[in-house]
Amino acid sequence: MIGSILFTPFDAAAMLIVLAALLGYINLRFIRLPQSAGLTVMGMVASLVVVGLDRLLPGSRISGDIVRFIAGIDFHKTLMDGMLSFLLFAGALHVDWGDMRRGRWPILILSTVGVLLSTFLVGGGFYGLVQALALPLPFLWCLLFGALISPTDPIAVMDVLRRTSVDPTLQATVAGESLFNDGVGVVIFTIILAIATGSDQFTLGRAAGLFAIEAGGGVLFGLLIGWIGYRGMCSIDDYKVEVMISLAVVMGGYAIASWIGVSGPVAMAVAGLVIGNQGVAHAMSDETQDYLMKFWGLIDEILNSVLFLLIGLEVVSIPHDLRLAVVGVGAIPLVLLARAISVLLPLGIMRPWLSLGRLAPPTLIWGGLRGGISVALALALPDGPARSVALAATYVVVLFAVIVQGSSISGLLKWVAARGAAPTQPT
C-alpha cells in the first residue's frame, strides 16, 4: 500500500512494465547504453532522486513507500520462483549443444570447483575487509556473501554474449558455465545459511548428498521434461500448440522441480538445451521454429528489462551508512581477483588437454557478470546487520558488473584480439 492505495500483484506488474518501457525508450532514444546497463542506471538514478527528495522535504515518505512497494513484490521469490525459469530456458535455447560438448570439461569444473574456490576466496577477503571497518560480521556470514556473489549471472552474461564476437566453443563454454554455476551457488548458499542460522548440522556427507540431489537431480529431471516436450512436438505440426508445450515445460517443470526437491534452475537450463537443439533440429517446421524463437526472445527481453530495473530501484532498500559504501567499493576488486584465480587456475591445469584460446581468460573473468541472482540471494538473508552489509556489497558489485564490465567487454576483447594478431611481414 502506498498512502491509501492498495496495490495488487497486477498493479505492481503493470507499474514495472510501464516503467521498463518508458525508461527503455528514453535509453534507446537518447542515452544509448546497452539495455541492461541503461535500465539499471536509470533505476538507480530514480532511486537516488527519491532519497534526495526525502532529505530535502522532511515530511516526505516517498522512499519509505517505495521500499514497502518493492518489499511487497518479494524480489527473491519473484526472481527465484518465477522469472528465473523463463530466463534460463530462453537463454539455453540459443546454446549449441555441439559447441557446448567441446567445452564440457571447463563448464563442469568452472561451475563446481570454480564456484567453491571463489566462495572461500571472497569469504576470507571479505572477512578481513569488514574487520578493518569495524563491522560486526562473523566469518560464516562472510562466506555467505562469497557464495551468493561467486556465481555468474546467466541473464547478464547472455546479454553480453549477444554483443561480442568470440569463438563459438568459447561462447558456449561461457554460456554453459553461467547456466549451471548458479545452481551450484544456490546449493552452497543454502548449506552455509543453514549452518550460520543454526538450523542444520553440517557434515561433508550431508553437503555432498544435498548437492547430488539438487544439481544431479535437476539435470536428470531437465532431461526428462525436455524429452517429453520434444516427443510431444515431434508428433504434431502446429506452431501455436508447440509454443504452448514449451511454456508448459517451463512453468510445469519448474513447479514440479520445487515439489520434488531438485534444482529448478538447472532443470530449466537442461530442458532448454534439449528443446533448443533436438527440438529445433528434428521436431519443428521452419514456421514453428521462427515463432518459438521469437516468442522466447520477446519473453527474454521483457523480463530482462524488468529485472535490471528492479536492481536499480533496490538502492532505496540499503541503509545510509558510509561504511557500507566503502565495503561495496572494496568488494569489487576482491570479487574480480577471486574470479580471476578461480578461472585461471582450472584453465592452467587443463591447458595440456584443452585450450580455449587467447580470449578465454578475459571473456570468462571480465565477462563473468554478477546480476539479479546475487541480489535475490542477498535479499533472502534474514533481517539484521549481516543482511545490510551483504546487500550493500552485492548491490555495488552488481552495479559495477552490469554498467562497467557489461559495457566494456566488447572493447576489451577487440583490444586483446588485436594485440594477439601477428604483425604483417614485408615481402
Buried (B, 14 or more C-beta within 10 A) or exposed (E): EBEEEEBEEEEBBEEBBEBBEEBBEEBEEEEEBBBBBBBBBBBBEBBEEBBEEBEEEEEBEBBEBBBEBBEBBBBBEBBBBBBBBBBBBBBBBBBBBEBBEBBEBBBBBBBBBBBBBBBBBBBBBBBEBBEEBEBEBEBBBBBBBBBBBBBBBBBBBBBBBEEBEBBBBBBBBBBBBBBBBBBBBBBBBBBBBBBBEEEBEEEEEEBEEBBEBBBEBBBEBBBBBBBBBBEBBBEEEEBEEBBEBBBBBBBEBBEBBBEEEBBBBBBBBBBBBBBBBBBBEEBBEEEBBEBBBEBBEEBBBBBBBBBBBBBBBBBBBBEEEEEBBBBBEBBBEBBBBBBBBBBBBBBEEBEEEBEBEBBBBBBBBBBBBBBBBBBBBBBBBEEEEBBBBBBBBBBBBBBBBBBBBBBEBBEBBEEBBEEEEEEEEEE
